Every structure is written in C-alpha cells, then in structure tokens.
Amino acid sequence: MTDKEFKQLCSTTSKGATLSFNFDDTEVSGKFVGCWEEAFVIDVHGRQLIWPRDLCNYRKSPFPIPTYS
C-alpha cells in the first residue's frame, strides 16, 4: 500500500467500518478504530489489533462483509 493510499484510507474510513486483512494463511476482520504511525488499528472481538500497512494492498469492495453473532 502506498503512502497516499494509507493516508486516504485513514482520513476517509469511518470509525466502526468493517475492514478485512489477509496475509498468507491469516485472515482478520474487525472494526476500524483508527491509524497509528504506519499501521491500522482494528477492534477484533474486543481486542485492539495493529496491522502494519506494508502488509496491505488497497482494495475496496462494493459488497459489505457479513457479520455473525
């Protein structure tokens, strides 16, 4: 993810929006909390997770991610 994409995502994403991150065999979905230095902070089941931006590719989907209770 470029610096421009990172800044754009941080400034335009509303808090509480669902974000998904994938890396190798790991997939994480959570609610956007904010950005910190070079990373995204998301809430995953009540825990704060910091996901480095250099592991991200920016892709926006018009379809919402399903949530399960």
N, C-alpha and C positions, 0 to 999 in steps of 0.2 A: 504494500500500500504506500502510495506516495505521501509526502508531507501535506500536499494540497488536499488530497482525499481525506486524510486523517483530520485535518482542521475543519473541512467541510462537514464530515460526519459528526464531529464533536459539537459543532455550532448549530447544526440543523436537526439533530436527533432529539426528540423529546424524552425527558426522563420517564422511565417506565415502559418505553418501547421495547419490544422483544428483539433481541439480537441472537444470532447463532454463529458459533465459531467452530471450524473444523481444522484439525491438523493431524496428519497420519490417521491413526485409528481412533482419535479422540474427537468427540462432538459434544459441544456445550451450548445450551440455550439458556438465556436469562434475561432479566430486565435491566435496561440501561440505567446506570447510576450517574456516570459522567466520565470524563477523561482525566488522566493523571500522567503528566510528563509524556512519555511515549507509549502509553497503554490505555486500554479501555477498562473501565470498572463496571462489572455487571453483578447483579444480585442473582444467585443461583440457590434456590431453596433456603433463603435467609442468610446465606453466607456471601461475603464480598469476594469476587474473583477478579484478579488483574490479568488481562490478556494482552501481551505485547503486540504493538501494531505491526512490527516487522514479520509477524506470523500471519498477517491478514492480507487477503485480496478483497478489494471493494466490489461488492455485487449487491444490487438492490433488487428485491423481488416484489412484484405487484400483489402477490398472494400472501395473506397472513399465515404465520406459523401456528399450527394448532396448539392449544394449551390443554393440559389434562389435570384434573384434580384428584 
